Amino acid sequence: MTEAPDTLKTTPLHGLHLELKARMVPFAGYDMPVQYPMGIMKEHQHTRARAGLFDVSHMGQVRLFGDDPAAALESLVPGDIRGLKPGRMRYTLFTNEAGGILDDLMVTNADGHLFLVVNAARKEHDIAHLTERLKGRAEVEPLPDAALMAIQGPEAAAVLARFIPEAATMAFMSYLPATFDGIPVIVTRSGYTGEDGYEISCASADADPIARRLLAEEEVEAIGLGARDSLRLEAGLCLYGHDIDETTTPVEAALEWALSKRRRQEGGFPGADTILKQLAEGAPRRRVGIRPDGRAPAREHTEITDAAGRRIGEVTSGGFGPTANAPVAMGYVETASAAADTPLQLMVRGKPLAARVAAMPFVPQRYYRG
């Protein structure tokens, strides 16, 4: 059932979206821009070529304080948080006792506390999970009055450096408290498009003036959720609730790289027995990239079969990749069929369409490496 507009939350940039004539849709309980008059295809291409500004204020922002918040958080995630140096950030996962993924998140070692960014649809769950499981070990401070925006693309660094000169030389996956035209902000060199770029956290009241200043720069256009989705799909990045969820493990999801070496050796996180066993012995299924033949895209829930017509999996994300100039998808298949170039069949409107397993990302990632 679609949520009624009057029950939806809005971000601090909602008025700006309406002013820019965005097409608004319900997303994770919020009224969000799916596209602007430029259209999804051109928004996608503009981000790849220049710089796009995204409203991601629906995401959850949380601080963790305490004597040792990193050790406390490690009881809930398989990432090396204690080894995270000041000013650095890391992608990690909340896991459950069965090894399933409760959410994926970013964790930053931020000047004596941890700064977390979690997914919009999971933030209430995640805050409750943190509060309950870390009681007595860490103080959980949600930041409901903080906004978040992302500027992404090859010209993002040049644009942001006009306001924050130090941003130009920030390392990938690093954090910087700064001022933007005198406004206090937190900047991280991160994002979810596969491009170089930044996320900017600020007080809700400051989001509109910051967004307007950035959009006034010649390189920058406002970008909606539609292009954000096609960009992350081309970059081979998971969307929670689609490509990963409580029924998928990090090994099945091809996210082993997020399982730090020390944590693999020590365990001590929820679902460690299942996850470590799959690391050693393999998992029954695997998230893979998929390249359909021809030009017809395969959408989420498309059935995947082998050459004999036996069901071996399902597409979890799919569409047309504007930069790849071809349909691209990802999904889960039986591990025996997960090797690159394995032929597959996609059941689209009752007809089998030829496809093959393909390496991800579909478009080279261009994160800043210094």
N, C-alpha and C positions, 0 to 999 in steps of 0.2 A: 504494500500500500504506500502510495506517495504521501510524504508529509505535507500537511497544509502549510501554506506560506506563513501564516501568523504564528505557527508553532516553531518555526525555524529560528535559530540564533543568527546573529549577524556579526561580521568582523568590523574592526574600526575603519576599514576602507570601504565599507558597503556603499556609502554615499558616493564615493569616487567611482566605483564600478558602475553605478546607475548613471552618473554624469557622463561616463565614457561609453554609454549605451551597450554595456555588456549584456549578453543573454545569461540570465541567472537560473541555476538549477539547485535542487536540494542535494547536499553532499555531506555525509557524516553529521547530520543534524543542523547544518548551516546553509544559508542562502549564499551560494558561491557562483562566481563567473565561470562559465564553461568556455566562452569565447567572446571576443569583441568584434566589431564590424570587419576588421581585417580578415577574420576567418581562421580556423584551426590550422589549415595547411600553411598559410603565410606566417602565422604566429610561430609555428614550429620552425620554419625556414629562417625567420628573422632571428630566433634565438641561436640557431646553429651558426649564423653568419655574423651577428652583431651583439645585441644584448637585450634580454627580456626581463621584465619585472613581474614577479609572481606574488600574489597575496597568499601566504601560508599561515595566517594568524589563527586558523582553526586548529592547528597543531597544539599539542600540550607542552607547556614549558614548566619545569620543576627544578627546584634547588634541593640538594641534600646536604645537611650539616651534621656535625658530630665529631667525636674524637677520632674516628677512622671510618668515614662514610664509604671509602673505596672498599675496605674489607667487608663492610655490611652489604654493599651492593653485590659483591662477588658471590654472596649466598643465593642470589637470584638470577645471575647471568653467567655464561661460560667464557666471557671475555676477561682479559687481564686488565683490571681497573687499577689495582695497586701499583702496577708498573707504568701507569700513564703519567707522563711528565707534565709539570705545570704548563698551562697554555696549550695543551694538546688534546685532541678529541679522538673518539673511537666508535665505530659501529658495533653494536652488540645486540643480544636477544634476551628477552625474558622467556624462560622455558618452564614447562610444567613437569609434574612428576613422571609423566609418560614420555618426556622428551619432546613434546609438541611445543610449537612457538606461540607464546601468548602475545607477543608484539616484537617488533624490531625498533631500535631506538639509537640515538646518538648521545654519547656521554662525554662531557668535557671536564677536565681538571681545571677549575676556574678559581684561582686565588683563594685557596683554603676551603672551598666547597666544591661539590659536583653540580654541573648544570646539565640537565637532561632535556631532550626534545623527543616526544613520543607522538604516535599517530593520533589523529583527531578522533577517529571512531573508537579508540581504545583508551583515551586519556582518563576517563572516570574510572575505568577498570584498573588501569595502571597505578593511578594515585591511591586507590583503595588497597591494591596489592602491596605497594611499597609501604603504606602506612601500617598495614596489619603485620606484614612479615618483618619489617625493620623496627618495630616498636621496641624502645629501650636501647637501640643501637644507633639510630640516626633520626634526625628531625627532617620530616618531609614538608617542604614549602611549595605548594602549587603557586603559579604566577598567572592567575586569570586576567589580570589587567595588563599583561604584556602582549604586544603585537609582534608578528614575525613576517618578514618579507624576504624574497630571494631575488637576487640579480644574477643572471646566468648568461654565459655566452663569451666568445673570444674577446669582446670589447668591454666586458664587465669590469675588468681590473682598471682599465684606463679611465672609465667613468667614475668608479668609486674613489680612485686616487685623487680626483679633483676636490673631493670633500674630506677624505681621510688619506693623506699622502702615504702613511705607513701601510695601508692596505695593499699597495702594489707589490711589496716584497714579503707579505705573509706567506708562510708555508701552507701547502695543502693540509687540511685537517688540523688547523690551528685556530686559536681564539685570541681576540684582542678587544679589551675595553677601550672605547674611543669616544670622540665627540664628532657629530655630523652637524655642521653649522651651529655649533654650540649646544647641540642636543646630545645627552648621554645615550650611547648605544653599546651593544655587544655585537661584534662582528666575528663570524667564523668563515674560513675559506672552505666552503662545502656546498652541497646542493644535490639535486636528484635528477639531473638531466644528462649526465655524462660530459658536460662542458665545464670549463673553469668558471668559477663564480663564488658568490658569497651568500650567507644568510645574515640578516640584520634584525636583531631583537631590540625592541624599544618599548617605552610606555605607550599604552593605547592612544593617549592624547597626542603623541608625537608622530604617529604613523602617517597620517594624512599629509602633513607638511614635508616629511621625508620623501614619501612616494611622489608627490608633485614635483619636488626638486629633481628627482631622478628622471621622471618622465619628461621633464623639460629639456633634458640632454638629447641631442640629435640622434644618438645611437640607440636609444631605449624606447621600447614599446611595451604596453601592458599585455600580458599573456595569461590565458585562462587555463582551466583544468584540462580541457581537451588536448591542447598541445603539451601540457605537462605530462599527460599520460603517454602520448606517442613518443615524446622525448625519452622518458624513462624506459619505455619498452625497447626502443632501439638501443639503449645503453645496457640492456639486459638486467635491469634492476627490478626487484620484487615489489609488488603492491600488496600490503597486508589485507587479508580477507579475500584475496584472489589467488595469488601465487604462494602465499604462506599463511598458515593458520594453526589452530591448536591441534590439528590432526597431522601436521607435517613436521618432521624433525629437521634440524639444520643439515644433516647429512643428505636426506632425501632432497632438500631444497638446494643442494650444491653450494651451501654456505659454510663449508668446513673452514674456509679462510678466516671466519669470524671466531673460531674456537682457538684461543691462544694456547701456545705450546705448554706453558706451565699449568694451565687449567686442565689440559688433556691428561697431564701426568698426575695431577693432584685430585681431580674431580671436585666434589663438594658443591655442585650446583644441581638444581632440580633436573631430574631425568638423566643424570650423568651415566648411570649404568646402561641405559638403552642407547644413548648417543655414542658413548665410547665403544660399545659393542658393534654398532654400525660402522664406526670409523675403522675398526679392526677387520670386520667381516663383510662389510658392504650392506647396503640398504635394499629393500625389495623394489623400490622405484626411485626415479631420479628426475629432477627438473632439468629440462633441456631446451635449447633453442630449436625452433622449427621454421623451415623455409618452404612454404607451399609453392608448388609449380604454378605457373601462370600468374594472373593478376587478382584473383579472387581471394580476399582475406578470410581467415578462419577465426571466428570469434570465441569468446569464453564459453566453456561447456561443450565445444565441438568434440565429438567422440574421435579417438585415435585408434586405428586398427593396424595390424600387420598386413603383409601382402596377401595372407590367406583370409583376411576379413575378421580375424579374432580381435576383440577389444583388448587393447594394452594400455590405454590411458585416456587423458582428457586435456584439452587446451584450457589454460587458466587465464591467459591474456593474449589478445591478438588484434591485429588491425593492419592498416597500410602504413608502412614506414616512409614518410616523405623524403628523408635523406637517403635511405636505402633504395628508394624508388622501387619498392617491391613489398608484397605482403610479408609480415614477420609475426611470429607468435612464440609463446613459450608454454610449456605444460609438463605434465608428468607422464612418464612411460615406464614400463617394466625395465629394470636395470639391464637386462639382456638386450634391449633394443635402444640403449642410450648412447651408443658410440656414434661419433660424427659420421655423417653421410649414410646412416642407416635409413633405408626406404620406409616410408610410412604412408598410410592412407588417412585422409581427414573426411569424415562423413558430413558434408555440407549440403543441407536441404535434401537429405536422403541419398545423395550421390557420393561415391568415393572419389576424392581428389588426391592426386599424387603429391607427396611432400617428402622432405628428408630432414633428419636431425642435423642441426647446424651449430657451429660455435657461436657463443655470445662473448662480447657485445656484437650487435649487427652493424653498428657504426663505431669507429674507434673512439674511446674515451679520451678527453683532452684535459684532464686535471692538471693543475699547475705543479710542476716538479722543481721549479727553481732553476 
